[in-house]
């Protein structure tokens, strides 16, 4: 092993000016945490799995000490003798019950906690607690990916989020500073730009994006599809986009092809609000996610498996090793996938592939089969210029489509939309299409374009 910082963009004044010190403490602590995570995830597998076993035992002891709910689930077995498969699967309903009856399992005054909630994109929002350590971990783990992949630290990071309510000109901009936290004290790092948007003026947004090199673009694929529905994404490459990091949704192959044509790599992150970072997309094998073993243990439950595209998929179960405020142990996250022990690229660690959100990307048919479903913003915008859309599978042969921000649809538009959905879903589906000024999203804060209400 060789440690060499000659090609890392150290600042000219990176090192401490105080006597008998090398690096100032804040930067040193953050860099040490990054090295911890990189060592765990890329180092000796036996050592990594031994560490995970010990962390799981620590979590279970804590849960048994502070929660009647968890004492019942764990039972009378000694914690050191428990295997994950001995424990029952944890559902969202059970998480809600535990939080409502017991609150946070971290005693007051030990470490800061915060109450959060899921977005509601896959059902009723569930509230849960996280600790300050969880937020710090997610920050460090995001930075660690730069070192695991050998990414350049100097490009900017431009993050585009959906706003919960209308904004003047359709978007607002904040520049919170450097993109890599305390590492900027040591290394030359890019700047962050956060854009909050809802139905933005496209010309004005293009002007804003062109003001600074975009760097790492972090946003929902559906936003990119809507922004470039009638063109390629060469604007992004011309304005300094180094990588596209999809947020919340999967970038389908058509969108990936657009980025490939512009020579912009796509690198997705698999995560959830409940447990944070789960996996990072392989640099060599698109669609394969290396599990963040410094944060989670992932299993596949085949008890309720389905076949999609010839692949047998099971429920993704996640154990969050640092979930001391609200434990998530064998938590059914709501997705389906395939788990392998290693990656084709040579990575010696578990890998998730064929990840499908049960409510986001799959249709269940009347014969019991399950198939992927993909209609993008660009597909719809090619037929009707709308502000948003919401597609729901409401029955085994029924799809309902709400087209938002339009007063009415012409007969030709309805016919073209019906043809589109029948082409993507199948002739057996009855498609109901309606024009509405404002879509009723319920409690869904992510406002994802598709949801199956029969995939459970």
N, C-alpha and C positions, 0 to 999 in steps of 0.2 A: 504493500500500500504506500502511495506517495501523496503527501499533502503539499500542495504548491499553489500559492496565491498570486503567482505572476500574471495570470490572465484574468484575475478577478478585479473588477473596477473599484479598487480601494481609493478612498479620498486622500488627498495630499496631507490632510491633517486628521487622518483616521485614528491615530493613536493618542493615548492620554498624555497630557502635559504635567500631570501630578507625579511627585517623586515615588519611585518604587512601584509603579503601576505600568501596565502595558496597554490595556483597552479599558475605556470607561465602563463602569459597572452595568449600566442599563443595556448598552450594546452587547457587552460580554454575556449577560444573562440570556438575552434573546438569541444570540448566536449559539450559545451552549444548548438551549432548548431545541433549536433547529437541528443541531448535531445529534442530540438524543434521539429525535424522531427518525432521522435518516439512518442512524445506526440500528435502531430497532427494525425498521422496515426493509432494509437492504442487507443486513448482516446475517449471522448464523441463524438458520431456521430453528434449530433445537433451542437455542438461547431465547429466541423470540417467543416461541410457544411456551417455554417454561415461565417467562415473564407474564404472558397472558394468563396462564393458570393461576399464578400468584395474585394477579390483579383481580381476577374473577372471584377468588376466595375472599379477598379483602372486601369486595363489593357485597358479596352474599352475607358475610358476617355483619357488615354495617346494616344491611337491609333487615336481617333477622333481629338485630338489637333494637332497631327503631320503628319496626312496622309489624303489626299483627297480621296484616295482609300478606306480607312476605314470609313471616314465620309459618303461616299455614301452607304456603306454596313450597317452601323448602322442606318442611317436615322434620322428622327426628334425626335424619342422617347428619353425620358430622360433615361440616362444610368441606374439609379437605378430601373427603371421599366422594363428593358429588361431581358427576359429569353433567355437562349441559343437557345432554339428552335425557337425564333423569327429571328435568324440570318441565312443567307444562308450558305450552306456547302462550305468550302474553298478547291479548287483544287490545285494541284501542278502547273498547268498552271497559275493560278491566283497569286500564290506566286511569280513565276518568273516575272510576269508583275509588281507586286508591288515593288519588289527589283530593277528591271531594271529602273523603273521610279522615285522611291523615295529613294532608298538606305536604310541605317539604320535609324530607327526612334528614336534613342537615340542621342540627340544633342552632338556635339563634346565637349569633356572636362568634360562630366558628369560622365561617367563610360566607361572603356575600352571595345571595341568591336572587333570582329574578323569575317572575311568573310569566310564561309565554303561552302561546296557543298555536296550533296548526292552522294552516290557511283556510281549511275547509274545502280544498280542491278535490278531495276524495271522500267527502262526507261531512258530517257535523264536526266543527272544530273541537279539538281536545286541548284542554289546558294542562300544563305541566311546569315543573320547576327545573331551572338549570343553575349551576354555580358559576362564580366568576372564573373558576379554572376552566370551565367548558368554553367560554368565550376566548380566553387566552389561548387555549389549545387550538381552536379553529384558526386563529390568526397565525400562530406559529406553523401549523400544518400547511396552510396555504403558502407561506413563505418557503417551507421545506421542499415543496414541489419544484420550485425554481432550481434548487440544488440537486434534487434527484434526477431531473431531466437535463440539467445543464443549461437552463434558460438564461438568456441575457437579463441582467438586473436593471439595465438602464432605460428600456422603453417605458412610456407612460402606461397607466391602466385606466381605461374609460369604461365606466359601468353605467348601464342604462336600465332603470327600473320603471315599473308601471306605477303611476300615481293613483291614489284612491279617489281623487276628485279632480274636476277640471282645473287647469292652470292657464294663465295668460300665455298666448302663443303656443299652447299645448305642451310646454316643457319649461323646466327651470334647471339651473346649473349651480353646482357647488364644487369647490376645489379644496378638499380637506387637507391637502399637502402631499407628502411623499407616499409612495405606494407600498412600502415594506416596513412601516413602523420604525422601531429603534434601529433596524439594520441600516437606515439612512445615515446614522451617526458614523458608520464604519465604511459603507459602500456608496458609490454613486448610484442612486436609484431614480427611477422615473417618478413623475407626479401623478396624482389621482384626479380624475374628473368624474363626478357623479351627476348623471342627468336623470331627472324625474320627468316622465312623459305620460301624456294621455291625449291621444288624437293630435299629435304635433303638426304644426305647419311644416311640411316636408322641406321646402326651400330654406326656411330659417334654420331648421335643424341641420341640414347639410352645411350651411354656413358656419354653424357652431362647431360641428365635428371637424371642419377644415381649419379651425383656428389653431389647433395644437395637433401634433402627431398623435394618432389614436393609440398606438401601441397594442396592448392586450385589451381586446374588446370583450366585455362580459355582459351578456344580455340574453333575453329569451329568443329562441329561433323564430317564433311567430312574429316578433317585432321586426327582425331582419327581413323576413319574407314579405311583410307588408311594406317596408321601406323600399325594397328593391323588386317589387312584384312585376315591374315592366322592363327590367334591365338586369344586367349582371352586377357583380359587386366590385367592379374595378375601381369605383370611387373609394372604397375602403383601402385597397392596396395603394392607390395614388396618394392617400392621406395617412400613410405610415402605420397601417394595421399589421402587426406582427403575428397575431394569433387570435382566433375566435374561440372563446370559452362559453359554450351554451349554458344558460341558466334555467333551472326549473323544468325544462322540456328537452326532448331529444331533437337533435338536428337530423332531419331525414336525409336520405341519400341525394335527393335532388339539390338540397341546399348545400350539402357537403361538396357536391360536384361543382357548384358555383364558386365556392371558396378554393377548391383545388385548381380551377381554371385561373383564378387570380393569384395562385401560389401562396395562399394563406392557410397555414395548418389549422385544423380544428382539434381542440383537446377538451373533452367534456369532463365534468366532475360529477360523481354520483354522491348525493348527500340527501339529508332530510332535516326538517326543522327540529325533530325530536332528538336526533343523535349527532347531527353535524356531519362531518366528513366521513364518507364510507369508502370511496374508491376513486382512483384517478385513471383516465383512459390511457391505455398503452400507446407509446409513441410509434410503435411498429405494427400493432394489430388493432385497427379501429374497431370500436365496439366491445373491446375487452378491457375490464376495469380491474386494476391491481388493488386489492383490498388494503385499506389504511389500518394495518394491524396494530398500530400504536393507539388506535381509538376503539376499534370494534372487532368482534368475532362474528363472522357471517356463516349461516347454515342454510340449507335448502330442505324444506319439508315436502316430501313427495306424496303425502297423504291425500292431497287434493290437486294433483298435477293435471296439466293440460298439454296438448300437443299443438305447437304453433310452428308452421313451416318445417315440419319434420323433426323438430327439436322438442324433447320432453322437458317441460318447465315446472318447477315447484315454487312454493311460496318462499320468499326471501325473509329469513329470520335474522334479526340483528341484536347482538348483545353489546351494549355501550359500556365499556369498561370503566368509565369515569362518571357514570350517572348516579351520583350519590344523593342528589336532591330528589329526583324522581327516577327510580331504577327502571331501566329498560333491559330486560334479560329475556332472550328468545322472543323478541318483539316482532309481531307480524306487521311489517312496514307497509303492506298493501301492494307489493310488486311481485312479479314472477320472474324467474331467471334460471340460469344454469351455473353451477359452481364447479370449477376445476381446481386441482391441487397446485398446478403451475401454469405459466403462460408460455405460449409458443415462442415468444421472444427470448426465453431463457430465464425470466424472472422466477425465482424460487419462492413462491408464495401464492396463496389462493387468488383466484381470478373469477369474476362474475362476467358472464356473457348472456346474450339474448334477454336483456332486461326489458320487461314490458310492465307498464303501470296498468293494473287490472281495470281501472276506471278511465284511463287516459288514452290507450292506444289499441284496445282489443274489442272486437265484436263477438258476442255469443249468438250462435244461430239456433234455429228451431230444432235442428237435429242433434244439438249438444256440442257441435264442434266450435272451435274458437279460431278466429283469423285476425291478423293485423288490419288496422284501418288508418288510412292516412289521407286527409284532405288538408291542404295548406292554405295559408292566407293568400298566396299568389294565385292558387286555383280559383278561389272565390272572387278575388279582386279583378281577375280577368273577365268575369261575367258581370259583376255589379260593384260599383264603387261604394263601399260601406265603411263605417267607423269600426265595427266589430261584428263578431258572429259567435254563436253558441250552438254546437251540435250535440244532441243527446240521443243515445239509444235508450228508448223508454220501454221497449218490449222486444220479444224475440224476433219480431218482423217489422218493427217500427222505429224510424229515425225522425226526430223533430229538429228543425233548423230555424233558429231565429237570426235574422239579418238586421243588425242594429244601425240606427242613425239614418234610415231611409223611410220615407212616408209610404211608398208603395213599390211593388215590383211589377214589371211588365210581364205579359204572357210569355214572351220570348226568354226573359231572364229566368222565370220560374221553370220553364221547360229545360233550359240549359243547366240550371242547378240540379234539377231532378236527374238529368242524364249523368251529371258528374257524380252524384251520390250513388246512383245505381251502378255506375261503372266501378266505383271504389268498394262498394259494399255488396252488391249483388242484386239481381232483378227481384229476388223474393222479398226485398224490403219495401215497405210503403213509406214514402218520404213526405213529410208535412213541412211546408216552408211558409214562414210568415215574416212580414216586414214590421219592425217595431222601432220606435224612436230611442227607447232605452231598454236594454236587456236586463232582466231580473236575474242577477247572479246569486241571489241568496247570500250565504255567508262565505262564498268562495272569493277570497281576496286575490288569488293568483289569476282568476278569470281565464282559465285554460279553455281553448276553443272546443274541446271534445270531452265528453264524459259518457261512459256506459253505466247505466243504472241497473243493468242486469248481470254485470260481472261482479260477483261478490266472493 
